[in-house]
Amino acid sequence: MAAAAPPDGQEKVIAAAQHIVKSLASSKNAADDMIHILSGFDNRLSLMSDLFPPPPSAAAVDSILEAEEGTSQGEGDPNPDEDDAVARAEAEWDAAAEAIERWESPAAGDALVFDSREDAEEYLAAAACLARAPGPRADAALQAAMARLEDEFRHLLVRGAPPLAAEDLQASLLRRLSLTVPSFNSSAVDLDCPSFAQHHAAANEGGDEQQGGRSSASDDEISPYLIAPDTVSALRDIADVMLRAGYAPELCQVYGEVRRDTLMECLAVLGVDKMSLEEVQRVEWGVLDGRMKKWIQALKVVVRGLLAEERRICSQILAADPNAEEECFTEAAKGCVLQMLNFGDAIAIGKRSTEKLFRILGMYEALAEVLPELEGLFSGEAKDFIKEEAEGILAARDAVRGTIEEFANAIQGETSRRPLPGGEIHPLTRYVMNYVRLLADYNASLNKLLECWYTELTGVDNPNMTPLGHCLLMLITHLQCKIDEKSRLYEDEALQNIFLMNNLLYIVQKVKDSELKTLLGDNWIRKRRGQIRQYSTGYLRSSWTRVLACLRDDGLPHTMGSSSQLKAALKDRFKNFNLAFEELYRTQTSWRVVDPQLREELKISISEKVLPAYRSFVGRFRGQLEGGRGSARYIKYNPDDLENQVSDFFEGRKPNA
């Protein structure tokens, strides 16, 4: 009994598919493989019972192959049904070639296939049909189709990337890194030559369903540099056809060129411009500092935004061929990555300067943080190369060590000879301690970079202190030596002690209130506070010894002797006290003790030494002078007056103010 005729429209598809199996296969297994390949491209084929009969009907495939073998050997009679199927397949190929040729005619002009969805679907179906068609006409049409698809692929890549806006790019990328970007279903284009004549109608029938299958995403949910979703779908359709036709190299070249330029444009928008080693060496520090800052800010955006999203889009467009996907992404991304790494390398090997150090450390930490993610985007030789380049920058200990050495030399080589008025904190002290305090914020990174360096530099090994602790101790020690040296610029020993107190207390406070305390330890702080007390004692001795000597009984005539001699001696003592105190008042009210607590402690120390001695001296000898002519001229102050005067000390008042 004859088999029922297949439904209208399926007969041509079945005939074409059977012919492909017969013409490409050399064994029954190869035929089976091709049947399964065909079934994967379109659910319409998988539903055709005549193409996939139940197991007993598998003999039909054998009969096709046997008939082919018999024909090739001149055995058996021709099969009219098979000849008819071949003729229909050839007609399909001719129709596909004609569809391609129409776009090559002058009438087509400069029109683009992908300006119309219907034209695009028809053209892709024709190109896919010709991918395995025999004959010179089919070959010529296929080459023309591939050339046009390559041009249209390039055009879509360029057109599909919206314009970049500098003010939006960075914030937009960072904000949208966590969003789920919509996925796009495969095209309805059938790639292994189903009935070309029926493709257009089938695509129209499935179009609404396909559109509904996409996750809906507004343009606001796509980072501004990305390719529009509809364009991604069209690009994938083109890529599928070109890849199956064996045009992967041409496809990858176009993708790599266009997307590389786009990513480089994104770098420029982020403020990362290409700079050679020579340019890095020549540019002014203010300009270079801005470039380094932008590099640090841009690195996370580039790795976690630009490149991660580029990888996602690349995997969508080239899903049909993992090797092509890898090649395309590498070609697109390597220029962007190398520009970032080359700048980092130029900074690492460039000339040393102390102001660069914190930017270098910022670059180091930013790169160390994103390097695992950067490596994960690549594979094979590209991954190995990028890892090697990045780790070369991270291992550039010489840049950090050399800069710190230069900073240490700059401290030791500071040559200003002008004493600071009032004994205030020297600008060098402020600069060095702020610098050192910032270094402590890079504790983890610097401990790696400075490992063993301090021991090599000084020959001192202290296992109880970290490499960074050693380094910072060295810098602070250099600073203390320089402050001791500068204190000798003051002729007044008392002012030397005020200067030393001001500066050492500033150093101690910077250490105590930061990570430096952990690095240097409590014992270091206790020792420096002891030094401050020594300076305080030195100040009191050098300033007030002469004043207090006026209030001692030593050298006064004995009270049992002549009262006139005693009165004269007392007048000299009070006169000398008044002159000495007023001189101290005149000079030391212009001095400045910066720390309020230390300032009050010094005033209290003065009062505790001077006021009791003055009160006692006046109490014992006031009667000797009272009633005499001009006694108020000698006993000018009562104790409360002196205390009020002392309260004006160390306030930094201008002379004669």
C-alpha positions in Angstrom: 0.0 0.0 0.0 1.4 3.4 -1.0 2.3 5.8 1.8 0.1 8.8 2.2 1.4 11.9 0.5 3.0 14.4 2.9 1.2 17.6 3.7 1.5 20.4 1.2 4.9 22.2 1.5 6.7 19.5 3.4 7.5 17.5 0.2 10.1 20.0 -1.0 11.7 20.2 2.4 12.0 16.4 2.6 13.3 16.1 -0.9 16.0 18.7 -0.3 17.1 17.2 3.0 17.2 13.7 1.5 19.4 14.9 -1.3 21.8 16.6 1.1 22.1 13.4 3.1 22.7 11.4 -0.1 25.2 13.8 -1.6 27.3 14.4 1.5 27.3 11.1 3.3 29.5 8.2 2.5 28.0 5.9 5.1 24.8 5.3 6.9 26.2 6.9 10.1 27.0 10.1 8.2 23.5 10.2 6.9 22.0 9.8 10.4 24.3 12.6 11.6 23.1 15.0 9.0 19.5 14.2 9.7 20.0 15.1 13.4 21.8 18.3 12.4 18.8 19.3 10.3 16.4 18.6 13.1 18.2 20.9 15.4 17.7 24.1 13.3 14.0 24.3 13.0 11.1 22.5 14.9 9.2 22.3 11.7 11.7 19.6 10.4 11.5 17.7 13.7 7.7 17.5 13.4 7.8 16.0 9.9 7.0 12.3 10.2 8.1 11.6 6.6 11.6 13.0 7.4 11.9 11.1 10.7 10.0 7.9 10.3 9.6 5.3 13.0 12.6 2.9 13.4 11.3 0.3 10.9 11.3 2.9 8.2 15.0 3.6 8.7 15.4 1.3 5.7 14.4 4.3 3.6 17.7 5.9 4.3 19.4 2.7 3.3 17.6 2.6 0.0 18.6 6.2 -0.8 22.3 5.4 -0.2 22.0 2.1 -2.1 20.4 3.8 -5.0 23.2 6.4 -5.0 25.8 3.7 -4.9 24.0 1.8 -7.7 23.9 4.8 -9.9 27.6 5.6 -9.3 28.4 2.0 -10.4 26.1 1.9 -13.3 23.9 -0.8 -11.6 20.2 -0.7 -11.3 17.6 1.3 -13.0 17.1 5.0 -12.4 14.5 5.9 -9.7 12.1 8.5 -11.0 11.2 9.7 -7.5 14.8 10.4 -6.6 15.5 12.2 -9.9 12.5 14.3 -9.2 13.8 15.2 -5.7 17.2 16.1 -7.1 15.6 18.4 -9.7 13.5 20.1 -7.0 16.6 20.7 -4.9 18.5 22.1 -7.8 15.5 24.4 -8.4 15.8 25.6 -4.8 19.5 26.4 -5.2 18.8 28.3 -8.4 16.1 30.3 -6.7 18.5 31.1 -3.8 21.2 32.1 -6.3 18.8 34.4 -8.1 17.8 36.0 -4.8 21.4 36.8 -4.1 22.1 38.0 -7.6 19.2 40.5 -7.4 21.0 42.4 -4.7 24.1 42.5 -6.9 22.3 44.1 -9.8 22.4 47.8 -10.5 18.8 48.0 -9.6 19.7 47.3 -6.0 21.8 50.4 -5.8 23.1 51.2 -2.3 20.2 49.6 -0.5 21.0 47.6 2.6 19.4 44.1 3.1 18.9 44.6 6.8 16.9 47.8 6.3 14.0 45.4 5.9 13.3 42.5 8.1 11.6 40.5 5.3 14.6 41.2 2.9 17.0 40.1 5.6 15.2 36.9 6.4 15.0 36.0 2.7 18.6 36.9 2.0 19.9 34.9 5.0 17.8 31.9 4.0 19.2 32.1 0.4 22.8 32.4 1.6 22.3 29.5 4.0 20.8 27.4 1.3 23.8 28.0 -1.0 26.4 27.1 1.7 26.5 23.5 0.5 25.2 23.9 -3.0 27.3 22.5 -5.9 28.2 24.3 -9.2 29.9 27.5 -10.3 26.8 29.6 -10.1 26.1 28.7 -6.5 29.8 29.3 -5.7 29.7 32.8 -7.2 26.4 33.6 -5.5 27.7 32.4 -2.2 30.8 34.5 -2.4 28.8 37.6 -3.3 26.4 36.8 -0.4 29.4 36.5 2.0 30.9 39.8 0.8 27.6 41.6 1.3 26.9 40.0 4.7 30.4 41.0 5.8 29.6 44.6 4.8 26.2 44.6 6.5 27.7 43.0 9.6 30.2 45.9 9.8 27.4 48.4 9.2 25.2 46.9 11.9 28.1 46.9 14.4 28.8 50.6 13.8 25.1 51.6 13.7 24.1 49.5 16.7 26.3 51.2 19.2 24.6 54.4 20.4 26.7 57.6 20.7 28.8 57.9 23.8 28.3 60.6 26.4 31.2 61.3 28.7 29.0 62.5 31.6 26.9 59.3 31.5 29.3 56.4 30.6 31.1 55.8 33.9 28.1 56.3 36.2 25.9 54.3 33.9 28.3 51.3 33.7 28.8 51.1 37.4 25.1 51.4 38.1 24.1 48.7 35.7 26.8 46.1 36.3 24.4 44.1 38.5 21.4 44.2 36.1 20.4 41.1 34.1 20.9 42.0 30.5 18.2 40.4 28.3 18.9 37.3 26.3 18.0 37.0 22.7 16.5 34.0 21.0 18.1 32.5 17.9 16.9 33.7 14.5 14.1 31.9 12.7 16.5 31.5 9.7 17.0 27.9 8.8 20.6 27.3 8.1 20.7 24.0 6.2 18.5 24.7 3.3 14.9 23.9 4.1 12.5 24.8 1.3 13.7 28.3 0.4 10.4 29.2 -1.1 8.6 28.5 2.1 11.1 30.2 4.4 9.6 33.7 4.2 6.1 32.6 5.1 7.4 30.4 7.9 9.5 33.2 9.4 6.4 35.5 9.3 4.3 33.0 11.1 7.0 32.6 13.9 7.9 36.2 14.1 5.4 37.3 16.7 6.1 34.3 18.8 9.8 34.9 18.6 9.4 38.5 19.6 7.3 37.5 22.6 10.0 35.1 23.7 12.6 37.9 24.2 12.8 39.4 27.7 11.6 42.9 27.6 14.2 45.5 28.4 14.0 49.2 27.9 16.9 51.1 26.4 17.6 52.5 29.9 18.5 49.0 31.1 21.4 48.7 28.6 24.7 50.4 29.2 25.1 53.2 26.7 28.0 51.6 24.8 26.2 48.3 24.2 24.7 47.2 20.9 21.0 47.5 20.7 19.1 44.2 21.3 17.5 44.0 17.8 20.9 44.6 16.3 22.4 41.8 18.4 19.8 39.4 17.0 20.5 40.5 13.4 24.3 40.2 13.9 23.9 36.7 15.3 21.8 35.7 12.3 24.6 36.9 10.0 27.3 35.3 12.1 25.5 31.9 12.1 25.3 31.9 8.2 28.9 33.1 7.7 30.3 30.6 10.2 28.5 27.7 8.7 29.7 28.8 5.3 33.3 28.7 6.4 33.8 32.5 6.6 34.9 32.7 10.2 38.2 34.6 9.5 36.4 37.3 7.6 33.7 37.6 10.3 36.3 37.8 13.1 38.3 40.4 11.3 35.3 42.7 11.0 34.1 42.1 14.5 37.5 42.7 16.0 38.2 45.9 14.1 34.9 47.6 14.8 34.5 46.6 18.4 38.2 47.4 19.1 37.6 51.0 17.9 34.5 51.2 20.0 36.2 50.1 23.2 39.1 52.5 22.5 36.6 55.3 22.1 35.1 54.3 25.5 38.6 54.6 27.0 38.9 58.1 25.6 35.5 59.0 27.0 36.7 57.8 30.4 39.7 60.0 30.2 42.3 57.3 29.5 44.4 58.5 26.7 47.3 56.7 25.1 50.7 57.8 26.4 54.1 56.5 25.5 56.9 56.0 28.0 58.5 59.2 26.6 55.4 61.2 27.1 55.0 59.9 30.6 58.5 61.0 31.3 58.1 64.5 29.8 54.6 65.5 30.9 54.2 67.9 33.9 53.3 66.3 37.2 49.9 68.1 37.4 48.9 66.6 34.1 50.3 63.2 34.9 48.6 63.1 38.3 45.3 63.7 36.6 45.9 60.9 34.1 46.9 58.5 36.9 43.8 59.4 38.8 41.5 58.8 35.8 43.3 55.4 35.2 42.5 54.2 38.7 38.9 55.3 38.4 38.5 53.8 34.9 40.1 50.4 35.6 37.1 48.9 37.4 34.7 50.4 34.9 36.7 48.9 32.0 37.1 45.4 33.5 33.7 45.0 35.2 31.7 47.1 32.8 33.2 47.4 29.3 35.0 44.1 28.9 32.5 42.0 30.9 29.6 43.3 28.8 31.7 43.0 25.6 32.2 39.4 26.5 28.5 38.8 27.0 27.6 40.4 23.6 30.3 38.5 21.8 29.0 35.2 23.2 25.5 36.0 22.0 26.5 37.0 18.5 29.0 34.1 18.0 27.2 31.4 20.0 27.5 29.0 17.1 31.3 28.8 17.3 33.2 29.0 20.6 36.5 29.3 18.9 35.3 32.3 16.8 33.8 33.8 19.9 37.2 33.6 21.7 39.1 35.0 18.8 36.6 37.9 18.2 36.6 38.9 21.9 40.4 38.8 22.1 40.8 40.9 19.0 38.2 43.4 20.2 39.5 43.7 23.8 43.3 43.4 23.5 43.9 47.0 22.4 41.9 48.4 25.3 43.6 46.1 27.8 47.1 46.7 26.5 46.6 50.5 26.6 45.6 50.3 30.2 48.5 48.0 31.1 51.1 49.9 29.0 50.3 53.1 31.0 50.7 51.2 34.2 54.0 49.8 33.1 55.3 53.3 31.9 54.5 54.7 35.4 56.2 51.8 37.1 59.4 52.1 35.2 59.4 55.9 34.9 61.5 58.4 36.8 61.0 58.5 40.6 59.4 61.3 42.4 57.8 61.4 45.9 54.5 62.9 44.7 53.9 59.9 42.4 54.0 57.3 45.2 50.4 57.4 46.3 49.1 57.3 42.8 51.4 54.4 42.1 50.0 52.6 45.1 46.5 53.4 44.1 47.1 51.9 40.6 48.8 48.9 42.2 45.8 48.2 44.5 43.2 48.8 41.7 45.0 46.4 39.4 45.5 43.7 42.1 41.7 43.9 42.9 40.5 43.4 39.3 43.2 41.1 37.9 41.4 37.8 38.7 38.3 39.1 36.9 40.4 40.4 34.0 42.1 37.0 33.6 38.8 35.3 33.7 37.5 37.1 30.6 40.3 35.6 28.4 41.6 32.1 27.8 44.6 30.4 26.2 47.6 32.4 25.1 45.8 35.8 25.5 45.0 35.0 29.2 48.7 34.0 29.8 50.0 37.1 28.1 47.7 39.5 30.0 48.5 37.7 33.3 52.2 38.1 32.6 51.9 41.8 31.8 49.8 42.6 34.8 51.9 40.7 37.2 54.9 42.4 35.8 53.4 45.7 36.9 52.3 44.4 40.3 55.8 43.0 40.9 57.5 46.4 40.1 58.9 46.8 43.6 61.7 49.0 42.3 59.2 51.8 41.6 57.9 51.9 45.1 61.2 51.3 46.8 63.0 53.8 44.7 60.4 56.5 45.4 60.6 55.9 49.2 64.4 56.1 49.0 64.1 59.3 47.1 61.7 60.6 49.8 64.1 59.7 52.6 66.9 61.4 50.7 64.7 64.5 50.3 64.1 64.6 54.1 67.8 64.4 54.8 68.7 66.9 52.1 66.3 69.6 53.3 68.5 72.7 53.6 66.3 75.6 54.7 68.2 77.8 57.2 65.6 80.2 58.3 64.1 79.5 61.8 60.4 79.5 62.0 59.0 82.4 64.0 57.7 81.5 67.4 59.0 77.9 67.3 55.9 76.6 65.5 55.6 73.3 63.7 58.0 73.2 60.7 56.4 72.6 57.3 58.7 69.7 56.8 57.2 68.0 59.8 53.7 68.4 58.6 54.6 67.2 55.1 56.5 64.2 56.1 54.0 63.0 58.8 51.0 63.4 56.4 53.0 61.5 53.8 53.9 58.8 56.3 50.4 58.6 57.6 49.1 58.1 54.0 51.6 55.3 53.5 50.2 53.5 56.5 46.9 53.3 54.7 48.5 51.0 52.1 49.7 48.6 54.8 48.9 45.3 53.0 50.3 46.4 49.6 53.4 48.0 50.9 54.3 45.0 53.2 54.4 42.9 50.0 56.3 45.4 48.0 58.8 46.3 50.8 59.5 42.7 52.0 63.2 42.3 53.0 64.0 45.8 51.7 64.6 47.6 55.0 67.0 44.8 56.1 68.9 45.0 52.8 69.0 48.8 53.2 70.1 49.1 56.8 71.4 45.7 57.8 69.0 45.8 60.8 66.6 42.9 61.2 63.7 43.3 63.6 61.3 40.4 63.3 58.8 42.1 65.6 58.1 44.9 63.1 56.5 44.6 59.6 58.4 45.7 56.5 56.3 48.9 56.3 56.8 49.5 60.0 60.6 49.4 59.4 60.2 51.8 56.5 58.1 54.3 58.3 60.4 54.2 61.4 63.3 55.0 59.1 61.5 58.0 57.6 60.4 59.4 61.0 63.9 58.9 62.4 65.2 61.0 59.5 62.6 63.6 60.3 63.5 63.8 64.0 67.2 64.2 63.1 66.4 67.0 60.8 64.2 68.7 63.4 67.0 68.5 66.0 69.3 70.1 63.4 66.8 72.9 62.7 66.3 73.6 66.4 69.9 74.8 66.6 69.0 77.7 64.3 67.4 79.4 67.3 69.8 81.3 69.5 67.5 81.2 72.5 67.7 77.8 74.2 64.2 78.1 75.6 62.8 78.6 72.1 64.8 75.6 70.8 62.9 73.5 73.4 59.5 75.1 72.4 60.3 74.2 68.8 61.3 70.6 69.6 58.2 70.2 71.8 55.8 71.5 69.1 57.3 69.2 66.4 57.7 66.1 68.4 54.2 66.3 69.9 52.8 66.7 66.3 54.7 63.6 65.3 53.4 61.6 68.3 49.8 62.7 67.7 49.9 61.7 64.0 51.2 58.3 65.1 48.8 57.9 68.0 45.7 58.8 66.0 46.3 56.5 62.9 47.4 53.1 61.7 51.0 54.2 62.5 50.3 53.3 66.2 49.9 49.7 65.3 53.0 49.7 63.1 55.3 51.5 65.5 53.9 50.3 68.8 53.0 51.9 72.2 56.5 51.7 73.4 57.7 54.0 70.7 55.0 56.6 71.7 56.0 56.3 75.4 59.6 57.1 74.6 58.7 60.1 72.6 56.4 61.5 75.3 59.4 61.1 77.7 61.4 63.2 75.2 58.7 65.9 75.2 58.8 66.1 79.1 62.6 66.5 78.8 62.1 69.4 76.4 59.6 70.9 78.8 62.1 70.7 81.7 64.8 72.2 79.5 62.5 75.1 78.7 61.7 75.9 82.3 65.3 75.7 83.3 66.5 77.9 80.5 63.7 80.5 80.8 63.0 80.8 84.5 66.2 80.1 86.4 67.3 83.7 86.2 63.8 84.9 87.3 63.6 82.5 90.2 67.2 83.5 91.3 65.8 87.0 92.1 63.4 85.5 94.6 66.0 83.6 96.7 67.4 84.7 100.0 70.9 83.8 98.9 73.1 87.0 98.7 70.8 89.2 100.7 72.3 91.1 103.7 71.5 89.4 107.0 68.3 90.7 108.6 70.2 91.5 111.8 72.5 93.9 109.9 71.9 97.3 108.4 68.3 97.8 107.3 69.5 100.3 104.6 71.7 97.6 103.0 68.8 95.1 103.0 66.4 97.6 101.5 68.9 98.4 98.7 69.4 94.8 98.0 65.7 94.1 98.0 65.1 97.0 95.6 67.7 95.5 93.2 66.0 92.0 93.5 62.5 93.3 92.8 63.8 95.5 90.0 65.7 92.6 88.4 62.7 90.3 88.8 60.4 92.9 87.1 62.9 93.4 84.2 63.4 89.6 83.7 59.7 88.8 83.9 58.7 91.6 81.6 61.3 90.5 79.0 60.0 87.0 79.1 56.5 88.4 78.8 57.5 90.5 75.8 59.2 87.6 74.0 57.2 84.5 75.0 53.8 85.9 74.4 54.8 86.0 70.7 55.9 82.3 70.9 53.3 79.7 70.0 52.7 76.3 71.5 50.4 74.8 69.0 48.7 72.1 71.0 46.2 73.6 73.5 46.8 71.0 76.1 50.6 71.3 76.1 50.2 75.1 76.1 48.1 75.0 79.3 50.4 72.5 80.9 53.4 74.8 80.3 51.5 77.8 81.8 50.6 75.7 84.8 54.2 74.6 85.2 55.4 78.2 85.1 52.8 79.3 87.7 53.6 76.4 90.0 57.3 77.4 90.0 57.1 81.2 90.0 54.0 82.2 91.9 54.7 80.4 95.2 58.3 81.7 95.1 57.1 85.3 94.4 54.3 85.1 97.0 56.7 83.9 99.6 59.4 86.4 98.8 56.9 89.3 98.8 55.4 88.1 102.0 58.8 88.0 103.8 60.1 91.4 102.6 57.2 93.6 101.8 57.5 95.3 105.2 61.0 96.3 104.5 59.9 98.5 101.5 56.4 99.6 102.5 56.1 103.1 103.6 59.3 104.1 101.8 59.4 106.4 98.9 58.5 104.7 95.5 57.9 101.3 97.1 55.2 100.6 94.4 57.8 101.0 91.8 59.6 97.9 93.0 56.7 95.7 94.1 54.8 96.2 90.8 52.8 92.9 90.8 50.7 91.0 93.2 50.5 87.2 92.6 47.2 87.5 90.8 48.7 90.0 88.4 51.5 87.6 87.6 49.1 84.7 87.0 47.1 86.8 84.6 50.3 87.7 82.8 51.4 84.1 82.5 48.1 83.2 80.9 49.2 85.3 77.9 52.3 83.2 77.2 52.6 81.0 74.1 49.6 82.5 72.3 51.6 83.7 69.3 50.7 87.3 69.7 52.5 89.8 67.5 55.0 92.0 69.2 53.5 95.3 70.5 50.0 94.0 69.7 
